[in-house]
Amino acid sequence: MEALNRGTLEDYDLQLGDKVLLLWDKMPDETGSFDAFINKVYDKVHKGNGLVFSEQFFAFDPEEMKPLSFNVVISGIFSPRGNKFDFKTLSQIGEIAKPGCRLYVTQTEDPKFESALKLCGISQVAKIPLPNDLYFYSCKFPVFEVGSFTQTSKSSSDKPSGLSAWSLPDDDLNDMETIDSEDLLNLEDFEKPEASDLRVCGTTGKRKACKDCSCGLKEELDAGQEPSKKDVNSSCGSCYLGDAFRCASCPYLGMPAFKPGEKVGLSDMELKADK
């Protein structure tokens, strides 16, 4: 049977009043040395109301041991050993460990174990090589409890300042180029438009005067007059095919296709180009 790998209890930094959990994989055939180690740990911590618990690796119940809140967890002291620490096991130990709990593990080198330590927020204080390809890991749990929180105070510099408005000096305002309102109008804008150009009634679909007609269409319809239509001759001969075959200035733009030779009349308003 292999004795303690680290030799003395000082390697575990045991203090009066510590609550120690000793985990083992399989019980050694000769239990004398194992019991002697437990007694040494007990003599070290019991005067300060400390406790020592010895549990098989997968037999301990985190729910039952949660009220104990261990300060120290030790594993792998005697052979046979096994690399049993994974993320799940470390998480369960974290449920029964006090903040800042010390974890001492003796086992072969295992990258998965070191990765699980990081995922659980456990810091690896030391990794010391031992004979027979073993390593002594000295680790420490976070100094805060799972689910704990603290309130942080904001400094005065963190307070947002008031919104600042853009300002321009008077000199910049004087040098700014402005547009003369008189230049916005042309001479044509001052000419009086013709009455027919102002007509908006009946421009779509059936000719019908608006309710408040002011362009004269209502009077024309009441008098029974219809706007005269003029015949227009096609210069390209493709107007009847539709807009896809019509010129940009074709008077038939916007009208449906018609049969060749069909007489199509356009009103005076449709013959006038937009100004």
C-alpha positions in Angstrom: 0.0 0.0 0.0 1.3 3.4 -1.0 1.6 6.0 1.8 0.9 9.7 1.5 2.4 11.2 -1.6 3.0 14.5 0.0 4.3 13.2 3.3 2.9 15.6 5.9 -0.4 17.3 6.8 1.2 20.7 6.3 0.8 20.0 2.5 -3.0 20.4 3.0 -2.9 23.6 5.1 -5.4 22.2 7.6 -6.6 24.7 10.3 -8.5 24.4 13.5 -12.2 24.2 12.9 -11.9 23.0 9.3 -14.5 20.6 7.9 -12.7 18.1 5.8 -14.2 15.7 3.2 -12.0 12.7 2.3 -13.0 11.1 -1.0 -11.7 7.7 -2.1 -12.4 5.4 -5.1 -11.9 1.9 -3.6 -11.1 1.1 0.0 -7.5 -0.2 0.4 -7.2 -3.8 1.6 -5.1 -2.7 4.5 -7.1 0.0 6.2 -4.6 0.7 9.0 -2.8 3.5 7.3 -6.0 4.9 5.9 -7.6 5.1 9.4 -4.4 6.5 10.8 -4.5 9.4 8.3 -8.1 10.1 9.2 -7.2 10.2 12.9 -4.3 12.6 12.2 -6.7 15.0 10.3 -9.2 14.8 13.1 -6.6 15.6 15.7 -5.7 18.6 13.6 -9.1 20.2 13.2 -11.5 18.9 16.0 -10.4 21.3 18.7 -12.0 24.1 16.8 -15.2 22.1 16.3 -13.8 20.7 13.0 -15.1 17.6 11.4 -13.8 14.8 9.1 -16.0 12.9 6.7 -14.8 9.9 4.7 -17.0 9.0 1.7 -16.6 6.8 -1.4 -16.3 8.8 -4.5 -19.7 8.4 -6.0 -21.5 7.5 -2.7 -21.7 11.0 -1.2 -25.0 12.8 -1.4 -24.6 16.6 -2.0 -28.1 17.3 -0.7 -27.4 15.6 2.7 -24.0 17.2 3.1 -24.9 20.7 1.9 -25.4 22.0 5.5 -21.9 20.9 6.5 -20.1 23.4 4.1 -16.7 21.8 3.8 -13.5 23.9 4.0 -11.2 21.2 2.5 -11.7 18.3 0.1 -9.0 15.7 -0.3 -8.9 12.9 -2.9 -6.3 10.3 -4.1 -4.3 10.0 -0.9 -3.9 6.2 -1.2 -4.0 3.7 -4.1 -5.9 2.5 -5.9 -6.8 5.8 -7.6 -8.8 6.8 -10.5 -9.4 10.0 -12.5 -12.9 10.5 -11.4 -13.2 14.3 -11.4 -15.3 15.7 -14.2 -17.5 18.8 -14.6 -20.5 17.1 -12.9 -18.5 15.9 -9.9 -16.8 19.2 -9.4 -20.2 21.0 -9.6 -21.6 18.6 -6.9 -18.6 19.3 -4.7 -19.1 23.0 -5.2 -22.6 22.6 -3.8 -21.2 21.4 -0.4 -18.1 23.6 -0.3 -17.7 26.9 1.4 -16.5 29.9 -0.6 -12.8 29.6 -0.9 -12.8 25.8 -0.2 -9.4 24.1 -0.8 -9.3 21.1 -3.1 -6.3 18.7 -3.1 -6.3 15.9 -5.7 -3.5 13.3 -6.4 -3.9 11.6 -9.7 -2.4 11.2 -13.2 -2.3 14.2 -15.5 -5.7 14.7 -17.1 -6.4 17.7 -19.4 -10.2 17.1 -19.0 -9.8 17.5 -15.3 -7.9 20.8 -15.7 -10.6 22.0 -18.2 -13.4 21.1 -15.8 -11.6 23.2 -13.1 -11.8 26.2 -15.3 -15.5 25.6 -16.3 -16.4 25.5 -12.6 -14.4 28.6 -11.8 -11.9 26.7 -9.6 -8.4 28.2 -9.7 -5.4 25.8 -10.0 -2.9 27.0 -7.4 -0.2 24.4 -7.9 0.5 21.3 -10.0 3.4 19.3 -8.6 4.8 16.2 -10.3 5.2 13.0 -8.2 6.7 9.6 -8.8 4.8 7.0 -10.9 3.4 9.7 -13.3 1.2 11.2 -10.6 0.5 14.9 -10.0 -0.5 16.7 -6.9 -3.1 19.4 -7.7 -3.7 22.2 -5.2 -6.9 24.1 -6.2 -9.2 26.7 -4.7 -12.9 27.3 -5.1 -14.2 30.8 -5.8 -14.6 33.1 -2.7 -18.2 33.8 -3.5 -21.3 31.6 -3.2 -23.2 30.3 -6.2 -26.0 32.8 -7.0 -24.7 35.5 -4.8 -24.6 39.1 -6.0 -23.3 42.4 -4.8 -24.3 46.0 -5.6 -21.8 48.3 -7.2 -21.8 52.0 -6.6 -21.6 54.3 -9.6 -19.1 57.2 -9.5 -20.1 60.7 -10.3 -18.0 60.4 -13.5 -20.3 57.6 -14.7 -23.4 59.9 -14.8 -24.3 61.0 -18.3 -23.8 64.7 -19.0 -26.6 66.8 -20.4 -27.1 66.9 -24.1 -25.0 69.6 -25.7 -26.5 71.6 -28.6 -24.6 72.7 -31.6 -23.8 76.3 -31.7 -22.2 78.5 -34.3 -20.4 81.8 -33.8 -21.9 85.0 -35.2 -19.1 85.3 -37.7 -20.0 82.0 -39.3 -23.7 83.1 -39.5 -22.7 86.3 -41.3 -20.5 84.4 -43.9 -23.2 81.9 -44.7 -24.6 82.1 -48.2 -28.3 82.3 -48.5 -30.6 81.9 -51.5 -32.5 84.9 -52.7 -36.2 84.1 -52.8 -36.6 86.2 -55.9 -34.3 83.8 -57.8 -36.6 80.9 -57.1 -39.1 82.1 -59.7 -38.8 82.5 -63.4 -40.6 84.9 -65.7 -42.8 82.1 -66.9 -44.0 81.7 -63.3 -45.5 85.2 -63.3 -47.6 84.6 -66.5 -51.3 84.0 -66.0 -52.2 80.4 -67.0 -55.0 79.7 -69.4 -58.3 78.4 -68.0 -57.9 75.1 -69.8 -54.6 74.4 -68.2 -56.2 74.8 -64.7 -58.9 72.4 -65.5 -58.7 69.3 -63.2 -62.3 68.0 -63.5 -62.9 65.0 -65.6 -59.2 64.3 -66.3 -59.7 60.6 -65.5 -62.4 58.2 -66.7 -65.8 59.7 -67.5 -66.0 63.5 -67.7 -67.6 64.7 -64.6 -67.4 68.0 -62.9 -66.2 68.3 -59.3 -68.6 69.3 -56.5 -67.1 72.7 -56.2 -66.1 73.0 -59.9 -64.4 76.3 -60.7 -62.8 75.5 -64.1 -65.9 75.9 -66.1 -66.5 72.3 -66.9 -69.7 72.2 -64.9 -71.1 75.0 -67.0 -70.1 73.3 -70.3 -71.8 70.0 -69.2 -74.9 71.8 -68.1 -75.1 73.5 -71.5 -74.7 70.2 -73.2 -71.3 71.0 -74.8 -68.6 68.3 -75.2 -65.0 69.3 -75.7 -64.0 69.0 -79.3 -61.7 66.2 -80.3 -59.1 66.4 -83.1 -57.9 63.6 -85.3 -54.2 62.9 -85.1 -52.2 61.1 -87.8 -49.5 58.7 -86.8 -46.0 59.7 -88.2 -44.4 56.3 -87.5 -47.3 54.0 -88.2 -46.7 52.0 -84.9 -48.9 54.0 -82.5 -51.7 51.4 -82.7 -49.4 48.7 -81.2 -49.3 50.2 -77.8 -46.8 52.2 -75.6 -44.0 49.8 -76.2 -43.9 50.9 -79.9 -44.7 54.6 -79.5 -42.3 57.5 -79.6 -41.5 59.6 -76.6 -43.6 62.5 -77.9 -46.5 60.3 -79.2 -49.9 61.8 -78.3 -51.2 58.3 -77.8 -48.9 57.5 -74.8 -50.9 56.0 -72.0 -53.8 54.9 -74.2 -54.6 51.3 -74.9 -53.7 49.7 -78.3 -56.2 50.0 -81.1 -56.8 48.4 -84.5 -54.9 49.7 -87.5 -57.0 52.3 -89.3 -59.3 52.8 -86.4 -60.2 56.5 -85.8 -59.0 57.7 -82.5 -59.8 61.2 -81.2 -57.9 63.2 -78.6 -59.3 66.1 -76.7 -57.6 69.5 -76.7 -56.2 68.9 -73.2 -54.5 65.6 -74.3 -52.9 67.4 -77.3 -51.3 70.1 -75.1 -47.8 69.3 -73.8 -47.0 69.7 -70.1 -45.2 72.9 -69.3 
